[in-house]
Amino acid sequence: MSSLLSWRDLGIGCVISEPGNSVQYKTGDWRAHRPVIDQTKCIKCLLCWVYCPEPAITRHNDDRVEINYDYCKGCGICANECPVKAIKMVSEGV
């Protein structure tokens, strides 16, 4: 018979031990597709920035946006919400 751990022997999981520590964990390598912005098509509506659940899209003072690939998980919401289709999802291997 194998010795199984009881719940008392398990370490604490799924706990945020200190607030604001998410910047320590770069989760962008989870994605299979990445969004690419064509800045010539972008109308600076900021819908991608508003809808990004991570937020992995950075807004600059001139309302230009760029994607922080360290944290983008490739969900495609930004590309789906873009009214002028300035954001395309491309395979991560390309």
N, C-alpha and C positions, 0 to 999 in steps of 0.2 A: 504494500500500500504506500502510495506517495504522500508526502507531507504537503498539505495545502495550506496556504496562508489564510488566516482569518481576516476579517475586515479591520481588526485592531492592528494587524501587522503591516497594512498597506500605508504607503506615504500619501500625503495630501495631494490630490490632483484637481485640475480644473479650477484652480484658485489663482486669482490675481494677487500676488503677494505684495506688490507695491504699485500704486496708481501711476499711469503714464508710462509703463514699461514696454508698451507695444512697439516703440521705435527700435527696441533692441532686437526684435525678431523680424528679419527680412523675409517676407512670405511670397515674394514675387516668383520664386522658382516653382511654385505650385502650378502655374498656368501652362496650357497647351497652345493658346493663341494670345497674341498681344495686340493691343490697339496702337495704330499709327495715325497721327494727325497730319493731314495735308493742310499746312498753315495758309496756303493760297486760297483754299476753299472756305476756311473757317470764318464765320461772321461774328465771332466773339459773343455769342448768345449766352454762353456759360451753362447751358443745360447739362453738358457732360460733367462739369464741375459740381453742379447741384446734385445730380443723380448718382455720382460715384459713391458706392457704399463704404469705401475703405478709409478715408479719402486719399486716393493715389494721384489725383490730378491737382497740380499746383496752378494757382491763378496769380498772374503777375499784375503789376500796377496798371499796365496798359490793356488789361483784360485778355492778354494772350495766355494760353494754357499750355502746359506740358505734362507729360505722364511720368511719374516716378515709378520706374519699373522694379525698384526694390520692393514695393508694396502692392503693385497691381497684380491681381489674381487672374486677370483675363476673362472676367465675367461677360464682357461685351455690352453692358448696359449703356456705356457712353456712346458706343457706335450706334446702338439701337435708338437712342434719344436724339442724336444729332439730326437736326432738320434738313441740313444740306449735304449729309453723308460725307462730311470731311474726315470722318474717322473710319478706318477700315481695320478689320481684324485679320491678322496674318498669322500663319503657322509659326510657332516659336522656333522651329527648325530652319526657317528661311532667313 
